Amino acid sequence: MLKYGIIGGNENALEFIDAADISEKWQLTTAFTETTREMAAIREKHPETVFFSDLNAFFQSRHFTTVFISSSSPNMRHFPQIKQAIMAGKNVIVQPPALTNPTEFKEAEQLLRTHPEVHFFEAVYPLHMPNFQNILTAVRKLPAIQGATFTAMQEFPGYDDVLAGKRLQGFTPESAGGALQMLGLYPLYAAFSLFGHPSNGNYFATAINTGADGLGTIFLTYPAFNITIHIGITTDSFMPSEIYGLREKIVIDNITELRLINHYDADHQNHLLNTITYENRLTGEALAFAEILETPNDPQNRLRYQTWLELARDVNTTLFHLRTLVGLKFPTDV
């Protein structure tokens, strides 16, 4: 069993704890929490957990080798926590967005090179769902690709308070928030995984009263086709995502949840691409990361890990480029 510690005890943290339990690969031993409510939520599931309220003492603990940094930890704290974890010799799993700009990513990679035993994962859960692998296989079989349209729009909790004038985490530039950073990276990860890196990208955003982007449209340019991505954290959308082949089409109900995948062939016949759907959506990533950490020197695992790391770097660079186009700046930018 891989022993891990967790930072935070919000809904996302509890979801990962449940997925780790389901995988039967992980054992929670340690937690860092800042509120009694989060401590109680974790203790209810794992009463044997050792709790810390001091982050330095937490990372000095020898009771775990991997840390999961949940969304309970604000985006602005991720980078210093990632650095502290790597320097302590801990593997790092981070709820996106892990890092806010290429400068942070470059420094994190430099630290990883000085600690080659440590692994860093940005926990983009859809990529590790079986249904995403089905989409990837189907796309590779298409004789041609004409384009794609992805939609990732979900009203985040607290938007009513933002409308009332409050400046909440995730909705402000000073918290490294906004639609692009909080939600846009998921369809970007999907696009890069399925089609490779685009030759160009553009972004048109609608600002909310905090100055952050609440809604936006991303355009990715490839040599033979274009991809349009609609994102937003101020409203819901039920529009599916679609990939257009020459005469075939792949229709995805939700690009982040992947519950229903339909493949329409050239004769307009529908073929379901669904396989296993985990009860907990984070189970796939819990299994995937465990496989890497259990046998890190396996050639196939080393290749997978490097692919994920390069993908994380590419998405991070693109996010920075896109938000720079619309004048979005974070306190971490230099």
C-alpha distance (Angstrom), angle and dihedral (degrees) to the residues before:
residue distance angle dihedral
M1 . . .
L2 3.79 . .
K3 3.78 110.9 .
Y4 3.78 114.8 -140.6
G5 3.76 141.5 177.2
I6 3.78 126.9 -148.4
I7 3.79 134.9 -145.7
G8 3.79 111.5 -144.8
G9 3.76 134.8 6.2
N10 3.79 105.2 -132.3
E11 3.81 126.4 125.9
N12 3.80 92.7 -77.9
A13 3.80 92.0 51.0
L14 3.80 91.9 49.3
E15 3.80 90.3 48.2
F16 3.81 90.8 55.5
I17 3.81 91.6 46.0
D18 3.80 89.1 54.2
A19 3.83 92.0 47.1
A20 3.80 91.1 48.7
D21 3.80 89.6 52.0
I22 3.81 91.7 49.2
S23 3.80 91.1 51.1
E24 3.83 91.1 55.8
K25 3.81 87.0 -145.7
W26 3.79 100.8 97.5
Q27 3.80 137.3 61.0
L28 3.80 119.6 -162.3
T29 3.80 109.5 -140.9
T30 3.79 107.2 154.4
A31 3.80 140.6 30.5
F32 3.79 138.3 -172.8
T33 3.80 112.9 -152.8
E34 3.78 134.2 166.6
T35 3.80 99.0 -161.4
T36 3.79 134.1 52.7
R37 3.81 88.4 -132.7
E38 3.81 92.5 61.2
M39 3.79 91.2 43.6
A40 3.80 90.7 52.5
A41 3.82 92.0 48.4
I42 3.81 92.0 55.0
R43 3.79 94.5 40.4
E44 3.80 90.0 54.9
K45 3.82 89.5 60.7
H46 3.81 98.3 33.8
P47 3.82 112.5 19.1
E48 3.81 91.2 175.4
T49 3.83 92.5 65.2
V50 3.81 117.7 121.9
F51 3.82 110.2 -132.3
F52 3.79 129.7 -149.4
S53 3.80 130.9 -171.5
D54 3.81 92.8 -175.5
L55 3.81 113.8 74.4
N56 3.81 95.0 -155.8
A57 3.80 91.4 53.9
F58 3.81 89.5 45.8
F59 3.81 93.2 56.8
Q60 3.80 91.6 44.9
S61 3.80 90.1 59.4
R62 3.80 115.5 114.0
H63 3.79 92.4 -157.0
F64 3.82 95.1 90.6
T65 3.81 139.6 36.2
T66 3.82 100.2 -167.3
V67 3.80 131.2 47.1
F68 3.80 127.5 -155.3
I69 3.81 111.7 -152.9
S70 3.79 105.8 -157.4
S71 3.80 130.0 -159.8
S72 3.80 86.2 -99.1
S73 3.79 83.0 83.1
P74 3.85 108.9 74.0
N75 3.81 117.2 -115.5
M76 3.80 91.6 -112.2
R77 3.81 90.7 60.6
H78 3.79 96.6 51.2
F79 3.79 97.0 84.2
P80 3.83 97.5 52.1
Q81 3.81 90.0 43.2
I82 3.81 91.6 49.9
K83 3.80 90.6 49.9
Q84 3.78 92.0 48.1
A85 3.80 91.2 49.2
I86 3.81 94.3 49.8
M87 3.80 92.5 47.5
A88 3.81 88.4 50.5
G89 3.81 89.6 53.9
K90 3.81 94.7 -111.2
N91 3.79 124.6 141.9
V92 3.81 110.1 -123.0
I93 3.81 130.4 -138.6
V94 3.81 112.4 -179.8
Q95 3.78 130.5 -168.4
P96 3.83 104.7 -129.3
P97 2.89 137.1 -63.7
A98 3.79 89.1 51.0
L99 3.81 99.6 170.6
T100 3.79 132.1 15.7
N101 3.81 103.6 -144.0
P102 3.84 144.3 3.9
T103 3.81 92.4 -96.2
E104 3.79 90.6 62.0
F105 3.80 91.1 44.2
K106 3.80 92.3 51.2
E107 3.80 91.9 51.0
A108 3.81 91.2 47.8
E109 3.81 90.3 51.7
Q110 3.79 90.8 49.3
L111 3.80 89.1 54.1
L112 3.80 90.4 48.4
R113 3.80 90.0 54.4
T114 3.81 90.0 55.1
H115 3.82 89.7 48.0
P116 3.83 102.5 42.2
E117 3.81 91.9 169.5
V118 3.83 90.8 64.5
H119 3.81 124.7 86.7
F120 3.81 127.8 -157.2
F121 3.81 122.1 -155.3
E122 3.80 129.2 -177.2
A123 3.79 100.3 -150.6
V124 3.81 101.5 -131.7
Y125 3.79 94.8 163.9
P126 3.86 100.7 -168.2
L127 3.81 91.1 65.1
H128 3.79 90.1 62.4
M129 3.80 97.0 48.7
P130 3.83 115.9 108.6
N131 3.81 90.0 -127.2
F132 3.81 90.9 60.0
Q133 3.79 89.6 55.8
N134 3.81 87.8 52.0
I135 3.81 89.9 53.5
L136 3.81 91.0 48.0
T137 3.81 91.5 51.2
A138 3.81 91.9 48.1
V139 3.82 93.3 48.3
R140 3.80 91.5 51.5
K141 3.81 89.2 55.1
L142 3.81 94.6 52.9
P143 3.82 110.7 109.8
A144 3.81 89.6 -143.4
I145 3.79 140.1 -0.1
Q146 3.80 121.9 -138.9
G147 3.79 97.7 179.8
A148 3.78 145.4 -72.3
T149 3.79 141.7 -119.2
F150 3.80 119.5 -151.3
T151 3.80 127.1 -173.0
A152 3.80 126.4 -162.9
M153 3.80 110.3 166.3
Q154 3.78 125.0 146.6
E155 3.79 129.4 154.2
F156 3.78 106.0 -120.9
P157 3.81 120.2 -137.6
G158 3.78 112.4 -94.7
Y159 3.79 98.7 34.9
D160 3.81 91.3 122.4
D161 3.81 87.9 58.1
V162 3.80 89.5 49.9
L163 3.80 89.4 52.8
A164 3.80 87.1 52.4
G165 3.80 90.2 56.8
K166 3.80 104.4 -92.7
R167 3.81 120.1 136.1
L168 3.79 104.4 -139.0
Q169 3.80 130.1 -176.7
G170 3.79 110.5 -87.7
F171 3.80 94.2 23.5
T172 3.81 99.7 71.5
P173 3.80 136.9 66.0
E174 3.81 90.5 -129.4
S175 3.82 89.2 61.4
A176 3.84 91.3 46.4
G177 3.79 88.6 -112.9
G178 3.79 139.1 136.3
A179 3.79 136.1 106.4
L180 3.80 96.5 -69.4
Q181 3.78 95.6 51.0
M182 3.81 99.4 36.3
L183 3.81 100.9 40.0
G184 3.80 110.9 0.6
L185 3.78 94.3 75.1
Y186 3.83 91.4 68.4
P187 3.83 97.1 63.4
L188 3.81 88.7 38.4
Y189 3.80 89.3 56.8
A190 3.81 88.9 48.7
A191 3.81 93.2 49.3
F192 3.80 94.3 47.0
S193 3.81 92.0 46.6
L194 3.80 93.4 49.1
F195 3.81 102.0 36.9
G196 3.81 108.0 15.5
H197 3.78 128.0 -121.8
P198 3.82 115.6 -27.5
S199 3.79 123.1 -126.4
N200 3.80 91.3 -128.3
G201 3.79 142.1 2.7
N202 3.78 135.8 -159.3
Y203 3.78 134.7 -175.7
F204 3.79 134.2 -158.2
A205 3.79 113.8 -169.3
T206 3.78 139.0 -172.8
A207 3.79 112.3 -144.1
I208 3.79 125.2 -139.6
N209 3.81 125.0 -147.4
T210 3.81 92.2 -84.4
G211 3.79 92.5 60.5
A212 3.80 93.5 -110.3
D213 3.79 124.5 118.1
G214 3.79 110.2 -95.8
L215 3.80 96.7 175.5
G216 3.76 133.5 11.8
T217 3.79 149.7 157.0
I218 3.80 123.1 -129.4
F219 3.80 121.8 -157.6
L220 3.80 118.2 -160.7
T221 3.81 118.6 -168.3
Y222 3.81 121.3 -150.8
P223 3.83 126.2 177.6
A224 3.82 94.4 -100.7
F225 3.81 104.9 19.3
N226 3.80 146.7 12.9
I227 3.80 134.0 -123.9
T228 3.80 125.3 -148.2
I229 3.81 119.7 -158.9
H230 3.81 122.9 -169.4
I231 3.81 114.5 -160.7
G232 3.79 135.8 174.3
I233 3.81 144.8 154.9
T234 3.82 97.6 -167.5
T235 3.81 100.1 65.2
D236 3.79 141.4 20.5
S237 3.79 125.8 -111.8
F238 3.78 127.5 -164.4
M239 3.80 94.3 -171.4
P240 3.82 111.5 127.1
S241 3.78 125.3 -128.6
E242 3.80 119.0 -114.9
I243 3.79 138.0 -163.5
Y244 3.81 115.6 -159.1
G245 3.78 120.1 -146.7
L246 3.79 124.8 179.4
R247 3.80 93.6 -79.5
E248 3.78 99.3 -16.9
K249 3.77 130.4 82.4
I250 3.80 133.7 -161.7
V251 3.81 113.9 -153.8
I252 3.82 119.9 -163.6
D253 3.78 119.9 -168.1
N254 3.82 94.2 -149.2
I255 3.80 124.4 1.9
T256 3.82 92.2 -147.2
E257 3.82 100.3 40.9
L258 3.85 102.0 32.5
R259 3.80 96.2 -160.9
L260 3.82 97.7 148.9
I261 3.81 126.1 26.9
N262 3.81 120.7 -178.1
H263 3.80 124.1 -171.6
Y264 3.81 113.5 -162.4
D265 3.80 111.3 -162.1
A266 3.81 128.0 -149.5
D267 3.81 89.7 -83.5
H268 3.83 91.0 52.7
Q269 3.78 91.5 -110.2
N270 3.80 113.7 148.1
H271 3.81 121.1 -128.7
L272 3.80 118.1 -174.3
L273 3.80 112.9 -131.9
N274 3.80 95.5 -168.9
T275 3.78 120.2 124.1
I276 3.79 126.9 154.6
T277 3.79 116.4 1.0
Y278 3.78 111.3 -165.7
E279 3.79 116.2 -136.1
N280 3.79 86.2 -134.3
R281 3.81 111.5 45.1
L282 3.83 92.7 -147.3
T283 3.81 94.0 59.4
G284 3.80 93.0 92.3
E285 3.79 93.8 56.2
A286 3.82 91.7 44.6
L287 3.81 89.1 55.6
A288 3.82 94.6 42.2
F289 3.80 95.6 50.3
A290 3.79 91.5 44.7
E291 3.80 90.7 54.1
I292 3.81 90.9 54.3
L293 3.80 93.8 47.1
E294 3.81 94.6 45.3
T295 3.82 93.3 54.8
P296 3.82 106.4 16.1
N297 3.81 94.1 160.3
D298 3.78 95.1 55.6
P299 3.84 105.3 116.6
Q300 3.80 93.1 -131.8
N301 3.79 92.1 48.9
R302 3.79 91.9 48.2
L303 3.80 89.2 52.9
R304 3.81 92.5 48.1
Y305 3.79 91.8 49.2
Q306 3.81 93.4 49.4
T307 3.81 89.9 48.0
W308 3.81 90.9 53.2
L309 3.80 92.0 46.7
E310 3.81 92.5 50.1
L311 3.79 89.9 46.6
A312 3.81 90.9 52.0
R313 3.81 89.9 50.3
D314 3.81 92.8 49.1
V315 3.80 93.1 49.2
N316 3.80 91.8 46.0
T317 3.82 90.8 51.6
T318 3.80 92.0 47.4
L319 3.81 93.6 48.2
F320 3.79 89.3 53.2
H321 3.82 91.8 47.7
L322 3.81 92.8 49.2
R323 3.78 96.4 48.4
T324 3.81 90.8 45.4
L325 3.82 88.1 58.0
V326 3.82 90.4 61.2
G327 3.79 96.4 39.1
L328 3.80 98.4 -106.7
K329 3.80 110.4 155.5
F330 3.80 129.8 -178.3
P331 3.81 127.1 -157.2
T332 3.82 88.3 -113.1
D333 3.82 92.9 62.1
V334 3.79 115.1 104.4
